[in-house]
Amino acid sequence: MKRLWIGLLLIAMGCSRTPTPISPPDPGFTEAASKVEPATNDKNAPPALTVGSPAPALKVGRYLKGEPVMSFEPGKIYVIEFWATWCRPCIKAMPHISELQKQFPDVTFIGVNIWEDEVSEAEEIVKKMDSQLEYRIAVDEVSDGNPENGAMSRTWLKAAEISTLPSAIIVDGHGRIADITHPMDLDETLPQIIAGKWDTAAAAKLHLKNVLKEREQQ
């Protein structure tokens, strides 16, 4: 019940931006991750990217802090957290994410800045909060000048039908999406995933419920 409440609260109170039409995906992206609409005409169909799906490619523009991660290593768990400088809840969540990185040193946390017109604003935040950030920070890869069409925005958030920030997507040791959640809810999720006790089916149902709720509001 707690996770459902948080999911619905995200939709109501998170920082959101209405998605715009996307350009065709680069050849390197997986087919599933390149789609932003359900695979069928069923309005209740799950999004192209959901819990249990293979994780899309990790394709960022560059890293502003920390050692770059080019791909997912088997057996390792990753948390990809999406944020923007204009999103106050995103900035407020950063110290918490830093604490989680210290608490779970074997998990790789990567904060990906998206939907920004100017990368310089993200650079300023990282510079200002430098000592408070204990995890990697990267910026989305934007090739056409439109941040809505960034590689991570398209193949991760839009494919999962997520339009609210901050959002966190966990990749398990098998390279699959283990959960899609809010950064402040990672305390509950991560220990179960690390221990191999995570209920992936339940997480997939919760994500679908949140997606259907958001579809109704569009």
HUMOCOR-V232239 format. One line per field, one symbol per residue. ss: DSSP state (H for helix, E for strand, - for the rest). phi: phi as a letter, one per 30 degrees, with the letter a starting at -180 (. if undefined). burial: b if it has 9 or more other ideal C-beta (glycine too) atoms within 8 Angstrom, else e. Layout:
# HUMOCOR-V232239
ss: ???
phi: ???
burial: ???
This chain:
# HUMOCOR-V232239
ss: -HHHHHHHHHHHH-EE--------------HHHH-------------------E-----EEEEEE------------EEEEEE----HHHHHHHHHHHHHHHH----EEEEEE-----HHHHHHHHHH-HHH---EEEEE------HHH-HHHHHHHH-----EE-EEEEE----EEEEEE-HHHHHHHHHHHH-----HHHHHHHHHHHHHHHHHH-
phi: .ddddddddeddcddbbddcecdeddedddedddcccedbdddcdddecbdjddddddbcdaccajddccadceiccbccccbbddceeddddedddddddddbddcccbdcdbhcdbdeddddddddcedcccbdbbcddcccicddceeddddcdddchcbccdbbbccddcicdcabacedcdeddeeddddicdcddddddddddddddddddd
burial: eebbebbbbbbeebbeeeeeebeebeeebbebbbbbebeeeeeebebbbbbebbbbbbbbbebbbeeebeebeeebbbbbbbbbbebebbbebbebbbbbbeebeebbbbbbbbbbeebebbbbbbeebeeebebbbbbbbbeeeebbbbbbbbbbbbbbbbbbbbbbbbbbeebbbbbbbbbebbebbbebbbeeebebeebbebbbbbbbbbbeee
